[in-house]
Each structure stands twice: as C-alpha cells, then as structure tokens.
Amino acid sequence: MEQRNLEQEFQDQFNDVVSRLQSRQLFQSDWDIASFAVFFIFIGMVLLLLILVLIRCCCCCCCDDNKPRRRKVGIDNMALEP
C-alpha cells in the first residue's frame, strides 16, 4: 500500500513538472520566483566560499616555505600558572 502511494505521488509530481515545462510557465507565483532566487544565491555563496578555501589552501601549500614563522609577542602572565 505504501509503495503504491509513493509511486502515485511521484507520478503526480512528474506530470506536474512536465505540464509546467510544456506550458513554459515554470513559476506560478511570486513566492516561487523568490524561493528560486534565494536557492541559487545560497548555492552561489557556497560555491564562492569553496573556491576561496581552495585558493587559500593552494597559496598556503605553495608559498609556505618563503614566509618566516610568527613569534609570540608580549609577556607570559605567570599569575595564571598553577
């Protein structure tokens, strides 16, 4: 029974998508357009951050030998030692 219900729901959704493609009206309301835009903005930001991380990793791997290591600046607070 559950399999048949799932199959019927999938068939209904597929028919809905096909009818929208045939009528060339993919979005039925302004909310559809807004959700589509928000989704692609989110995907774009994720891809942008992924590209920035890859650039950072490549720069650190290639240029790491030429940079001197940073040393600690300041004094140690001995009052915090047990």
N, C-alpha and C positions, 0 to 999 in steps of 0.2 A: 504494500500500500504506500509506504513512504517513498520507495523508488519511483513508483508511477507518478506521485505528486511532484517529486523533484524533476522528473522528466518533463512533465506538463508545464511546470514553471519555467524551465529552461527554454522550452519550445515557444512559450508565450513571449519571453524576453527577446529571443532571437527574431521572432516575427515582428516585434515592435521596432527593433533596430533596423531590420530590412525595410519596413514600411517608411521609417524616417529617412533612410538613405534614398529610397525611391522618390519620395516627395521633396527631397532636398531641403527639408526643414528639420535640422538636427536638434535645434533648441526650441522648446515650446514656450518658455517663459524667460523673463529677465533673470530669474534665480538660476536657471540652467547655465546661462552665459556667465554669470558671476562665479558660480562654482567651478566652471571650466577654467576661467581665468585664474582663480585662486589656486587651483590644482597645478596649472602649468607654471605659475610663479613659484610655487613651492618646489616643484621638480627642478626649475631653473636655478633656484638658490642652492639646492642640494648639489647639483652638478657644478656650480661655481665654487662652492666650498671644497668639493672633492678635487677640482683642478688646482685650487690654491694649495691644498695639502700636498698634492703630488709635486707641484713646483717647489714647495718648501723642502720636501724630502730630497728631491734631486739636487737642490742647491746645497743642502747640508752634507750630502754624501760627496759631492764633487769638490766643494770649497772648504771642507773641514780641516784639511791639513795646513792651510796657509794662515788660519786665524789663531792668534795666541789665546790661551785659556784665560778666562776671567779669574781674578783672585778676589778673595773676600775683602771688603772694605769695612773698616770700623773696628771696634774692640769687642771682645767677648764679655758678657755680663756674668761675672763669677758669682754673683749673688744667687743666681738661678741653679748653680751646681749643688748637688746634694752633699 
